[in-house]
């Protein structure tokens, strides 16, 4: 069987009957032809500009201007000072150990050690980044630093 142009039909529900306005009262679309009585949309050729809300301050002007930008998918790092390690009294410090102890947020993906404070005992530190001052303090106390 061959299909000819006469056999082609639009898909079911894809076409609608046009709205015939101004064809008398009994049509349901007579007199003002669905435009209302007076006002901006009554006359032909009228169209409000995009975003116009009838004189009300438009939504796009009510919102504050955004300054800068936000980095999405930003990696969250846990930061810990050398003095805080001394307070915890741990012999080994890593992100997993701190997560288990509930000291850092579970969403953190790395550990950064900062050099504020003093360290007395030897500690093994496994971190993504260690500041030069923190590394010096850890090694001076007899500990060691492993970058992960």
C-alpha positions as CSV (number, residue, x, y, z in Angstrom):
1,X,0.0,0.0,0.0
2,X,1.4,3.4,-0.9
3,X,0.8,6.6,0.9
4,X,-0.1,9.7,-1.1
5,X,-0.5,13.3,-0.1
6,X,-4.3,12.9,0.2
7,X,-3.8,10.3,2.9
8,X,-1.7,12.4,5.2
9,X,-3.5,13.8,8.3
10,X,-2.1,15.8,11.3
11,X,-1.7,13.8,14.5
12,X,-4.7,13.5,16.8
13,X,-5.1,16.6,19.0
14,X,-2.3,18.6,17.3
15,X,-4.7,21.0,15.5
16,X,-7.6,23.1,16.9
17,X,-10.5,25.0,15.4
18,X,-9.7,28.7,15.1
19,X,-11.5,31.1,17.4
20,X,-13.8,33.0,15.2
21,X,-14.6,36.3,17.0
22,X,-17.1,39.0,16.2
23,X,-19.7,36.8,14.7
24,X,-22.7,37.8,16.8
25,X,-24.0,37.3,20.3
26,X,-25.1,33.7,19.9
27,X,-21.5,32.6,19.0
28,X,-20.4,33.5,22.6
29,X,-17.6,35.6,21.1
30,X,-19.6,38.6,19.8
31,X,-19.7,42.3,20.6
32,X,-16.4,42.9,22.3
33,X,-14.9,39.8,20.8
34,X,-13.2,38.5,24.0
35,X,-11.3,41.8,24.5
36,X,-13.3,43.3,27.4
37,X,-14.8,46.8,27.3
38,X,-12.2,49.5,27.8
39,X,-8.5,49.5,28.5
40,X,-5.2,48.8,26.8
41,X,-6.0,45.6,25.1
42,X,-9.4,46.8,23.6
43,X,-7.9,48.5,20.5
44,X,-6.3,46.7,17.6
45,X,-2.6,46.8,17.3
46,X,-2.0,47.2,21.0
47,X,0.5,45.0,22.8
48,X,2.2,45.7,26.1
49,X,6.0,45.4,26.1
50,X,7.6,42.3,27.6
51,X,7.6,42.3,31.4
52,X,4.9,45.0,31.7
53,X,2.6,44.4,34.6
54,X,0.0,47.1,34.2
55,X,2.0,49.8,35.9
56,X,3.0,47.7,38.9
57,X,6.8,47.6,39.4
58,X,7.8,44.6,37.3
59,X,9.3,41.5,39.0
60,X,12.6,41.9,37.2
61,X,13.0,45.4,38.6
62,X,11.9,44.3,42.2
63,X,14.8,41.8,42.4
64,X,18.2,43.1,43.6
65,X,21.1,43.1,41.2
66,X,23.4,40.2,41.7
67,X,27.0,41.0,42.3
68,X,29.7,38.6,41.3
69,X,28.9,34.9,40.7
70,X,28.6,31.7,42.7
71,X,30.8,28.7,42.1
72,X,28.6,25.6,41.8
73,X,30.1,22.2,42.7
74,X,32.7,23.9,44.9
75,X,34.7,21.4,46.9
76,X,34.5,21.8,50.7
77,X,37.7,21.4,52.7
78,X,38.0,21.0,56.5
79,X,40.5,23.3,58.1
80,X,42.2,22.6,61.4
81,X,44.9,24.4,63.3
82,X,47.9,22.8,64.9
83,X,46.7,24.0,68.3
84,X,43.3,22.2,67.8
85,X,45.2,19.0,67.0
86,X,47.0,19.3,70.3
87,X,43.6,19.8,72.2
88,X,42.2,16.7,70.6
89,X,45.1,14.6,71.9
90,X,45.2,12.4,68.8
91,X,48.4,10.5,67.6
92,X,47.2,10.4,64.0
93,X,45.1,13.0,62.2
94,X,43.3,12.4,58.9
95,X,40.0,13.4,57.4
96,X,38.4,10.0,58.0
97,X,39.4,10.0,61.7
98,X,38.0,13.6,62.2
99,X,34.8,12.6,60.4
100,X,34.4,9.6,62.7
101,X,35.0,11.7,65.7
102,X,32.4,14.2,64.5
103,X,34.8,17.1,64.4
104,X,34.3,18.0,60.7
105,X,31.3,18.1,58.4
106,X,30.6,14.8,56.4
107,X,30.5,16.8,53.1
108,X,34.2,17.8,53.3
109,X,36.5,16.1,50.7
110,X,39.9,17.2,52.0
111,X,41.8,18.3,55.1
112,X,43.9,21.5,55.3
113,X,46.2,22.0,58.3
114,X,47.0,25.5,59.3
115,X,49.8,26.7,61.6
116,X,48.0,28.6,64.4
117,X,48.8,27.3,67.9
118,X,51.5,25.1,69.5
119,X,52.1,21.3,69.4
120,X,53.8,19.4,72.1
121,X,53.6,15.7,71.2
122,X,54.4,13.8,68.0
123,X,51.5,13.5,65.6
124,X,51.2,11.9,62.2
125,X,49.1,14.1,59.9
126,X,47.6,13.0,56.6
127,X,46.2,16.0,54.7
128,X,45.7,17.5,51.3
129,X,47.5,20.6,52.2
130,X,49.7,21.7,55.1
131,X,51.0,25.3,55.5
132,X,54.8,25.7,55.8
133,X,54.5,27.0,59.4
134,X,52.3,24.0,60.4
135,X,54.7,21.5,58.8
136,X,57.6,23.1,60.7
137,X,55.7,22.9,64.0
138,X,54.7,19.2,63.5
139,X,58.2,18.1,62.5
140,X,59.7,20.1,65.3
141,X,57.5,18.2,67.8
142,X,58.7,14.9,66.4
143,X,55.7,14.2,64.1
144,X,55.5,13.7,60.4
145,X,53.4,15.0,57.5
146,X,51.9,12.9,54.7
147,X,50.3,14.7,51.8
148,X,47.3,12.7,50.5
